[in-house]
Amino acid sequence: MDNLNPIDDSFETQSKVKVTRKRKWREIEQLKEQFQLEKELRAYEDSLEYMLDEF
């Protein structure tokens, strides 16, 4: 049974790496969405300011 210990450890390490990668990928996706939202909001702000200038 001692021979299986290193194998178990390697599987645990691989699964931790996969979880970390998924977590980082989710963080990247959230940042992309946040930047896109900020960009869209800036576009609306500019159009609202333009409309207010007309009045």
C-alpha positions in Angstrom: 0.0 0.0 0.0 2.9 2.3 0.5 3.6 2.2 -3.2 0.2 3.9 -3.9 0.9 6.9 -1.7 3.0 8.8 -4.3 0.3 8.1 -6.9 -2.4 9.5 -4.6 -0.3 12.5 -3.9 0.2 13.2 -7.6 -3.6 13.0 -8.2 -4.3 15.4 -5.4 -1.7 17.8 -6.7 -3.2 17.6 -10.2 -6.7 18.2 -8.9 -5.5 21.3 -6.9 -3.9 22.7 -10.0 -7.1 22.2 -12.0 -9.1 23.9 -9.3 -6.7 26.8 -9.2 -6.7 27.2 -13.0 -10.5 27.2 -13.0 -10.6 29.8 -10.2 -8.1 32.1 -12.0 -10.1 31.7 -15.3 -13.3 32.7 -13.5 -11.5 35.8 -12.1 -10.3 36.7 -15.6 -13.8 36.4 -17.0 -15.2 38.5 -14.2 -12.6 41.2 -14.9 -13.5 41.1 -18.6 -17.2 41.5 -17.8 -16.4 44.4 -15.4 -14.4 46.3 -18.0 -17.1 45.7 -20.6 -19.7 47.0 -18.2 -17.6 50.1 -17.4 -17.1 50.7 -21.1 -20.9 50.5 -21.8 -21.7 52.8 -18.9 -19.2 55.4 -20.1 -20.9 55.4 -23.5 -24.3 56.0 -21.8 -22.8 58.8 -19.7 -21.5 60.5 -22.7 -24.8 60.4 -24.5 -26.6 61.6 -21.4 -24.2 64.6 -21.0 -24.8 65.4 -24.7 -28.6 65.4 -24.1 -28.2 67.6 -21.1 -26.1 70.1 -23.1 -28.9 70.4 -25.6 -31.3 71.6 -22.9 
